[in-house]
Amino acid sequence: GKATMHGRISKLKAFLRWESGNKHDPRVERIRSGRYESPVTIHDLLTDEEIVELRSVAKDDPRDLAMLDFHLLWGPRPSESAKLKIRDVELHDTYIVVNIPQTKTIYRPVPIPLAGESVIQDPTFLDSALNAYTSLMQYLNAHPGYPKDREYPLWYDEKKGRKHLDQYSLTKIFTRLGKKAR
């Protein structure tokens, strides 16, 4: 779609600028990407009250709460989150790093810091980070694969044992939580 094409053109332009070392590379000036406006508006975002309600209906299931908090903080795609394994989670004294697989060999590390350790000092971010840190720690403490079985799926289906939740099941969980929160 338009968003994909715009993203690819923007990345190509950035690469050409990097490759030439020239911020005003003439090759880039000839490439027109047009203007892209996201269909997502401010009205599509969750309000603070909606987030509180979602967390309230998810609190009975440590997995659902940890998953919700992680997605609220970093917004990974369901397909990225569904692939996570215990090995992708690194615990440190004052923060957690979740390494989201981008390809077979490349990972995007996303930190979940405690307030004192965060470079970002926005109060909303810090509240979300604290929620994600706390709920993920509680979930990991009850997780059957943590810490010894590094290949165990981070988000697993309890009914199917050791199986990963797929991206569709992940989306269904969020949909179910949204309906309960109304």
N, C-alpha and C positions, 0 to 999 in steps of 0.2 A: 503494500500500500504506500500511500504518500509518506507516512512516518518512516517506514523502512528506507525508502529511496532518499529522503532528506537526510537521515542518519548516515547512510553510506556515502553520500556526496560530501557531507561535513567531515567524515573521517578521511576521505580521500584528500580533501583540501588540507586538513591538518597534517597528513602524512607528507604531502608535497612541500608544505612550508618547512617541516622538520628536515626533510631530506635535502632541501636546498640551503637551509639555514637562513632563508630570506623570508621575513614576515610578509613582504609584499611580492611574493613570487608571481611573475607574469602569467604562469600557467594557471595559477589559482584564480587570478582576476578574470580569466576567460570562462571559468566554470560557473554556471548559474544554477543555484539550487532552489531558487524561488523562496517563498515564505511559507512556513508551516505553522499552523496554529493547532495546538492539541485540542481534541474534542472534550477533554476533561476541564471542567471549570471549578471555581472555588466552591460552588454549590454541591459538587460531587464529593467533596472531602468530608470525612467524618467530623462531627463536632466533639467537643470535650465530653458532653453529656452522653453522646452515642458511644464513645470509647469506654466510658465508665460502665455503661449498661452492657456492652459486649463483654468486658472483663468480668462483670458480675455473673453473667450466664455461663462463662467459660471456667469459672473458679473451681467447680466441682471436679474437673478433669485436668490433672497437672499437664498432660500432653497438650490439650487444647489451649490452655492458658499460656503455656510457654510458646507454642506455635503462633498464637495471636500476638503476643507481645513482641516476638522476634519479627514478625511481618509488619507490625505497626512501626517498629523502630527503623528497619532497613528496607522494607518493601521489596524483597526478592520476588522473582517470578515463581509461581507455583512449581514449574518444571525444575527450577534451580533448587528450591527448598526440598522437593521430593527426593532428590538424589543424595541428600546429606547422610553421612554416616558418623558414628561416634568418633572416628579418626579425624573428622573435620572440625572438631571442637577442641580448642586449647584453653585450659583453665590456668589463670595466673592469680596472684593474690588479690589484685584489685580490678581485674577485668577478665573478660572472656573474649576470645577471638573465634569466630566461625568462618572457616575457609570455604566459601561457596565455589564449587567446581564450575569453571567456565568452559573448559574442554577437558580432555583426558589428562592433561599435564599442567594446565594453568588454573590457578585459584584466585578468587577475589576475596581477600581477608576483610571481614567486617567486625570491628570491635564493639563490645558491649561493656563500656566502662562504668565504674562507680564515679560519683560526682567529682571527687577530689582529683581523679586521674584524667578527666576529660579535657581536651583542648577546647571543645565546644562548651560554652558556658550558658547556652540558652536554657532557661528553666523548663520549657516544654520537652526539649530533647533530654535533659537530665532526668526528668520524671519518667519518660519512656524508657530510658536506658536502665534506670533503677528497677522498674517493673520487669524488663526483659532479663536483667541479671538475676533477680530474685526468683522469678518463675522458672527460668532455665536451670538454675542450680537445684531447685526443688524437684524439677522433673528428672534431672540427671541422677539425683540421689535415689530415685525410685525406679530408674531405668534398668531393665534386666541385663543390658549389654555393657553398662558403664561400670567401671572403667576398663575392664579386661578385654572385652570383645570389640576390637576397634572396627570390625567390618559390619557390626550390627547397625541397621538403619536408625538414624536419629528419630525420625517420625515413622513409627511402625503401626500396623493394624493389629490390635490386640486379638481380634477374632481369627486372624490368619497367621498368628505366631510371629515369625521373624520377617515377614514381608514388608517391604517399603510401602508406605502410602504413595499412590501415584498422584500425579498433578490433579487429576479429576476428583479423587477422593479428598485431597486437600481443599479444593475449591468447594466441595460438598459440605465439608466441616464448617467452613466460613459461612456458607449460605445458611446452614442449620443454626449456627450461632446468631446470625443476623435476624432470622425469623423469630427465634426465642427472645431476642432483645426487644422486639417491637412491642 
